[in-house]
């Protein structure tokens, strides 16, 4: 029996294909530049689907090749297989690029349970746990995939959690924090408020009196997110804020910061001054967190915001930090510079993010309770943390348990229908705000 000789590798052809795939990655990365974390996450899911389709096509064409009976049919089938293989390599390259770019979705419930468990352990066991985590990170045997990146980042966060647990062992309970550094204007946050992402989706003429009658005292519109939000700026230029202000409702702004705290802070202060905002709320999450981002970004943002706000003539403007219900930020710069806290108590997504538990976490990490004002939400959060939906009445009862004054609702233009708005109005009249 004769044996068909194996095809010898063609170095020139391989080099050409590598260059093509490198160009595919570079062009794909360039196309994703400027996208938000949520957009990159959505693109990663879409790209996974495209890769799956390409692999399905390849399998189908290989099956067709196996069934080809004539030389001409086999030739044509092989050409289709070759093209399908090239397409699959292209999609693999794009998938690798977006996997490296998309933000990681960590398993927050697992991390919080981990932190709670460590709080009960003696120093010897904590040191043993830290050694185990250190060993995994040192070995760096994580899979080269999105899931592998998640596992590695989970261990980085766990390393920070263990280190913090070790540092707390043997320390006495912290002295009750004073409120000496609070910005006096932050009393605005002691009233009920609304976070708005899309101005065009919330007609101020229809909402202003409606919110006033319900007892809402402030509205925050997103003004920056990886740069100014042009669509909302255009609505402000048309007078979007005027009906709210005419109704006695304060209008301020909120924005998101990722990896450029100085630029984001400067944008925030400049835009707040330009559009005469009554306050500013900074949404700073994973990129500012121990073990996940650069914790130094906290002070860099705070200092840059203060410097630019002073330059713009709004150096004493009310300000608040919005972040996750339990987050490992460096809280000190925010506290020292007078910021209040708005933990994202999205109980609809995570059971451990109830307002009362979020407030407990923030107060245990240095925030005076008078400076903590939870943000609630009622969107479908099952895809995030598999928590069951929560009603306005449940939020109202838990806010009362938290003992705080002031709360906000996330995105009324998207999630607050007439029925829930009526529930919110009743709850406010019954003391939901504290």
C-alpha positions in Angstrom: 0.0 0.0 0.0 1.4 3.4 -0.9 1.2 6.3 1.6 0.4 9.8 0.5 3.3 12.0 1.7 2.6 14.5 4.4 2.4 18.1 3.2 5.5 20.0 4.2 5.1 23.2 6.1 5.5 26.3 4.0 7.3 28.9 6.1 6.6 31.7 3.7 2.9 30.9 3.6 2.7 30.6 7.4 4.4 34.0 7.8 2.0 35.6 5.4 -1.0 34.2 7.2 0.4 35.3 10.6 0.9 38.8 9.2 -2.7 38.8 7.9 -4.1 37.7 11.3 -2.0 40.3 13.1 -3.5 42.9 10.8 -7.0 41.5 11.5 -6.4 41.9 15.2 -5.0 45.4 14.8 -7.9 46.6 12.7 -10.4 45.0 14.9 -8.9 46.6 18.1 -8.9 50.0 16.3 -12.6 49.6 15.5 -13.4 49.1 19.3 -11.5 52.2 20.4 -13.6 54.6 22.4 -16.3 52.0 23.3 -17.6 51.9 26.9 -17.1 48.8 29.0 -20.7 47.8 28.4 -20.3 48.1 24.7 -17.1 46.0 24.7 -18.9 43.3 26.8 -21.8 43.3 24.2 -19.2 43.1 21.4 -17.5 40.2 23.0 -20.7 38.2 23.1 -21.5 39.1 19.5 -18.0 38.0 18.5 -18.3 34.7 20.3 -21.5 34.1 18.3 -19.7 34.9 15.0 -16.9 32.5 15.9 -19.5 29.8 16.6 -21.1 30.4 13.3 -17.7 30.2 11.5 -17.0 26.9 13.2 -20.4 25.5 12.4 -19.8 26.4 8.7 -16.4 24.7 8.8 -17.8 21.5 10.2 -20.6 21.5 7.6 -18.1 22.0 4.7 -15.8 19.2 6.1 -18.8 16.9 6.2 -19.6 17.8 2.6 -16.0 17.1 1.6 -16.2 13.7 3.1 -19.3 12.9 1.0 -17.9 14.2 -2.3 -17.4 11.3 -4.8 -15.9 12.7 -8.0 -12.6 14.5 -8.3 -14.3 17.7 -9.4 -16.7 17.6 -6.5 -13.8 16.9 -4.0 -11.9 19.9 -5.5 -14.8 22.3 -5.1 -15.5 21.0 -1.6 -11.9 21.3 -0.6 -11.9 24.9 -1.8 -14.9 25.7 0.4 -13.2 24.0 3.4 -10.0 26.0 2.8 -12.1 29.3 2.8 -14.0 28.2 5.9 -10.7 27.5 7.7 -9.4 30.9 6.8 -12.7 32.5 8.0 -12.5 30.5 11.3 -8.9 31.7 11.9 -10.1 35.3 11.3 -12.8 35.0 13.9 -10.4 33.3 16.3 -8.1 36.3 15.9 -10.9 38.8 16.5 -12.1 36.8 19.5 -8.6 36.9 21.0 -8.5 40.6 20.6 -11.9 41.4 22.2 -11.2 38.9 25.0 -8.2 41.0 25.9 -10.1 44.2 25.7 -13.5 43.5 27.3 -14.0 44.2 31.0 -14.1 41.2 33.2 -17.4 40.2 34.8 -16.2 38.9 38.2 -18.4 36.7 40.4 -19.1 39.3 43.1 -21.3 37.1 45.3 -18.4 34.6 45.5 -15.9 37.3 46.4 -18.2 38.8 49.1 -18.9 35.3 50.6 -15.1 34.8 50.5 -14.5 38.0 52.4 -17.2 37.1 55.0 -15.6 33.7 55.5 -12.2 35.1 56.0 -13.4 37.5 58.6 -14.0 34.5 60.9 -10.5 32.9 60.5 -7.5 33.3 62.8 -4.2 34.8 61.6 -2.6 31.4 61.0 -5.3 30.2 58.6 -5.4 33.6 56.9 -1.6 33.3 56.2 -2.2 29.8 54.8 -4.9 31.1 52.5 -2.7 33.9 51.3 0.1 31.5 50.5 -2.3 29.3 48.4 -3.6 32.3 46.4 0.0 33.6 45.9 1.0 30.2 44.7 -1.8 30.1 42.1 -0.8 33.6 40.8 2.9 32.7 40.7 2.2 29.5 38.7 0.0 31.5 36.3 -1.5 28.3 34.9 -4.8 30.0 33.9 -6.4 29.2 30.6 -5.8 31.5 27.6 -9.5 32.5 27.4 -11.9 35.0 28.8 -12.8 32.5 31.5 -9.1 32.1 32.3 -8.7 35.9 32.6 -11.7 36.0 35.0 -10.1 33.3 37.2 -6.8 35.1 37.3 -8.5 38.4 38.2 -10.6 36.6 40.9 -7.4 35.5 42.5 -5.9 39.0 42.3 -9.0 40.3 44.1 -8.9 37.4 46.6 -5.2 38.2 47.3 -6.2 41.8 48.2 -9.1 40.5 50.3 -6.8 38.2 52.3 -4.2 40.9 52.8 -6.8 43.3 54.1 -8.2 40.6 56.4 -4.7 39.9 57.8 -4.1 43.7 58.3 -7.4 43.9 60.4 -6.5 41.0 62.7 -5.9 42.2 66.2 -7.1 45.7 65.6 -9.7 47.3 67.8 -13.0 48.6 66.5 -12.5 51.9 64.6 -13.4 55.1 66.3 -16.8 56.4 65.2 -15.9 58.7 62.2 -16.8 62.4 62.5 -18.5 64.4 59.8 -16.0 67.4 59.9 -14.9 67.0 56.2 -18.3 66.9 54.6 -19.1 69.4 51.9 -21.9 71.5 53.4 -23.8 71.6 50.1 -24.1 67.8 50.1 -27.4 68.2 52.0 -29.0 68.2 48.5 -28.5 64.4 48.5 -30.7 64.0 51.6 -33.7 64.3 49.3 -34.9 61.7 46.9 -33.2 61.8 43.5 -33.2 60.3 40.0 -30.2 59.2 37.8 -31.0 59.8 34.2 -28.8 58.4 31.4 -30.7 59.6 28.3 -32.1 63.1 28.3 -34.1 62.7 25.1 -36.0 59.7 26.6 -37.2 61.9 29.5 -39.4 64.8 28.5 -38.8 67.4 31.2 -42.2 69.1 30.5 -43.9 65.8 31.3 -41.7 64.8 34.2 -40.9 68.0 36.2 -44.3 68.5 37.9 -44.7 64.8 38.2 -41.5 64.4 40.1 -42.2 67.5 42.3 -45.6 66.1 43.3 -44.0 62.8 44.2 -41.5 64.5 46.5 -38.3 64.1 44.3 -35.9 67.0 44.9 -33.0 66.4 42.4 -32.2 64.9 39.0 -28.8 63.9 37.8 -28.1 63.6 34.0 -25.2 61.7 32.6 -22.7 64.3 31.2 -19.5 62.3 30.6 -18.6 58.7 29.9 -15.3 58.2 28.2 -15.6 61.9 27.2 -18.6 64.3 27.1 -22.0 62.7 26.2 -22.8 64.8 23.1 -26.5 63.8 22.8 -27.2 64.9 26.4 -25.3 68.1 25.9 -27.4 68.9 22.9 -30.6 68.4 25.0 -29.2 70.8 27.7 -28.5 73.4 25.0 -32.2 73.1 24.1 -33.2 73.8 27.7 -33.7 70.3 29.1 -32.9 71.4 32.7 -35.2 74.5 32.7 -38.6 72.8 33.5 -37.0 70.9 36.4 -35.4 74.0 37.9 -38.7 75.9 37.4 -40.4 73.2 39.5 -37.8 73.7 42.3 -35.9 70.5 41.4 -32.1 70.7 41.5 -30.4 69.5 38.3 -26.8 68.2 38.5 -24.7 65.7 36.5 -23.1 62.3 36.8 -20.3 60.7 34.8 -18.3 57.5 34.6 -14.5 57.3 35.0 -12.4 54.3 33.8 -8.6 54.5 33.3 -8.1 58.2 32.8 -9.1 59.8 36.1 -7.5 63.2 35.5 -9.2 63.7 32.1 -12.5 62.4 33.3 -12.4 64.6 36.4 -11.5 67.7 34.3 -14.3 66.9 31.9 -16.7 66.5 34.8 -15.8 69.9 36.4 -15.8 71.8 33.1 -19.1 70.4 31.9 -20.8 70.9 35.3 -19.6 74.6 35.3 -20.6 75.1 31.6 -24.1 73.8 32.1 -24.5 75.3 35.6 -25.0 72.0 37.4 -26.1 72.1 41.0 -23.9 69.1 41.9 -21.7 66.3 40.4 -21.8 62.5 41.1 -18.7 60.4 40.0 -19.4 56.8 39.1 -16.1 55.0 39.8 -16.1 51.2 40.1 -13.8 48.4 39.1 -11.0 50.4 37.6 -10.6 52.2 40.9 -10.7 49.1 43.1 -8.1 47.1 45.0 -7.1 44.0 43.1 -9.1 44.9 40.0 -7.8 48.3 38.9 -5.4 51.0 40.1 -6.5 52.1 43.6 -4.4 55.3 43.1 -7.0 56.5 40.7 -9.2 57.5 43.6 -6.9 60.3 44.8 -6.0 61.3 41.3 -9.6 61.8 40.4 -10.5 63.6 43.6 -7.5 65.9 43.4 -8.0 66.7 39.7 -11.7 67.3 40.1 -11.0 69.7 43.0 -8.3 71.6 41.0 -10.5 72.0 37.9 -13.6 72.8 39.9 -11.8 75.6 41.7 -10.4 76.9 38.4 -14.0 76.9 37.0 -15.3 78.8 40.0 -17.3 75.9 41.5 -14.7 74.7 44.0 -17.4 74.0 46.7 -19.9 72.3 44.5 -21.8 69.4 46.2 -20.3 66.1 45.2 -20.9 62.4 45.7 -19.3 59.1 44.8 -21.4 56.4 43.1 -20.0 52.9 43.3 -21.0 49.3 43.9 -22.8 48.3 47.1 -19.6 46.6 48.3 -16.4 47.8 46.6 -12.7 47.9 47.6 -12.0 51.5 46.8 -9.5 53.7 48.6 -12.3 55.7 50.5 -10.0 58.2 52.2 -9.5 60.7 49.4 -13.3 60.9 48.8 -14.0 61.3 52.5 -11.2 63.9 53.1 -12.4 66.0 50.1 -16.0 66.1 51.3 -17.7 63.6 49.0 -20.9 61.8 50.1 -21.4 58.1 49.0 -24.1 56.6 46.9 -23.7 52.8 47.0 -25.4 51.1 44.1 -27.7 49.0 46.2 -29.0 47.0 43.2 -30.8 44.4 45.3 -32.6 43.4 42.1 -29.3 42.0 40.9 -27.5 40.8 44.0 -29.1 39.7 47.3 -26.1 41.0 49.2 -26.6 44.5 47.7 -29.6 45.4 49.7 -29.6 49.0 50.9 -29.2 48.1 54.5 -26.2 45.7 53.8 -24.6 48.3 51.5 -24.9 51.0 54.1 -23.4 48.7 56.7 -20.5 48.0 54.4 -19.8 51.7 53.7 -20.1 52.7 57.4 -17.8 49.9 58.4 -15.3 51.4 55.9 -15.3 54.9 57.3 -18.3 56.7 55.9 -20.5 58.5 58.5 -24.1 57.3 58.0 -25.2 60.8 57.3 -23.1 60.8 54.2 -24.4 57.6 52.7 -27.4 57.6 50.3 -28.2 54.3 48.5 -29.2 54.1 44.9 -31.9 51.6 44.1 -33.0 49.9 40.8 -35.8 47.7 39.6 -34.6 46.6 36.2 -34.3 42.9 35.5 -31.0 42.0 37.1 -31.2 38.3 36.8 -28.5 38.1 34.2 -26.1 39.8 36.6 -26.5 38.1 39.9 -29.6 35.9 39.7 -31.4 37.8 42.5 -35.2 37.8 42.4 -36.8 41.1 41.4 -37.5 43.5 44.3 -40.5 45.8 44.6 -40.5 49.5 45.6 -42.2 48.4 48.8 -39.4 46.0 49.6 -36.8 48.7 48.9 -38.7 51.2 51.1 -38.8 48.8 54.0 -35.1 48.1 53.8 -34.1 51.7 53.4 -36.0 52.4 56.6 -33.9 49.6 58.3 -30.7 51.2 57.0 -31.4 54.4 59.0 -30.2 56.7 56.2 -31.6 59.9 54.8 -31.7 60.3 51.0 -31.8 57.8 48.2 -31.9 57.8 44.4 -33.5 55.7 41.6 -31.5 54.5 38.6 -32.9 55.4 35.2 -36.6 56.3 35.6 -36.8 57.0 31.8 -36.1 53.3 31.2 -37.5 51.4 34.2 -40.0 53.4 36.1 -43.4 52.8 34.6 -46.7 54.3 35.8 -47.4 51.5 38.3 -44.0 51.6 39.9 -44.1 55.4 39.9 -47.3 55.3 41.9 -45.7 52.8 44.3 -42.7 55.1 44.7 -45.0 58.1 45.4 -46.9 56.2 48.1 -43.6 55.0 49.6 -42.2 58.5 49.7 -45.3 59.8 51.5 -44.8 56.9 54.0 -41.3 57.8 54.9 -39.2 55.9 52.4 -36.6 58.7 52.3 -35.8 58.5 56.0 
